[in-house]
Amino acid sequence: MATSITSRVSWVCDRAGLDSKQHRPLWRLTGGGRAAPPDNDMREMTVREFKLRLDAIGDDELCCGTFWLADDFLSIDQTLTREEIASAMEIAEDSHDASEGFNWWHIEWAISELKQGGDA
């Protein structure tokens, strides 16, 4: 039985003694169980946009995560332009499966998709 991200957030907040109405997820789950940006998702893959999304969460809230920079993409393919990196980031972001992780293989795959005409 599938569980909505909202009910998962409520469960986690209840366990931690937090008010779930004050906490909203940065990500939502799609029908296929894949993670997707929230409805007010960032469309520009910049640090500024990432910070704006994080601003919706209190500074003292616990969190963990990772992020990837343009240099990471360039370490795989030095020929990428800024626009191609942004497109590869969007492909990686839009097709991220939390069960598999956002890792080097995933970045390589996103670049490959881009080079093969993948749609961001």
BELJORA-V143315 format. One record per backbone hydrogen bond with DSSP energy under -0.5 kcal/mol. NH is the residue of the N-H (numbers start at 0). CO is the residue of the C=O. If there is no record, write none. Layout:
BEGIN
nh->{NH;NH}
co->{CO;CO}
END
This chain:
BEGIN
nh->{7;8;9;10;11;12;13;14;15;16;16;17;19;21;22;27;29;32;34;35;37;40;44;45;49;50;51;52;53;54;55;56;60;71;72;73;74;75;75;76;79;84;85;86;87;88;89;90;91;92;93;94;95;97;99;100;102;106;107;108;109;110;111;112;113;114;115;116;117;119}
co->{3;4;5;6;7;8;9;10;11;12;13;12;17;18;19;35;33;29;95;27;25;37;42;43;45;46;47;48;49;50;52;53;57;68;68;69;70;71;72;72;76;80;81;82;83;84;85;86;87;88;89;90;92;95;96;96;100;102;103;104;105;106;107;108;109;110;111;113;112;117}
END
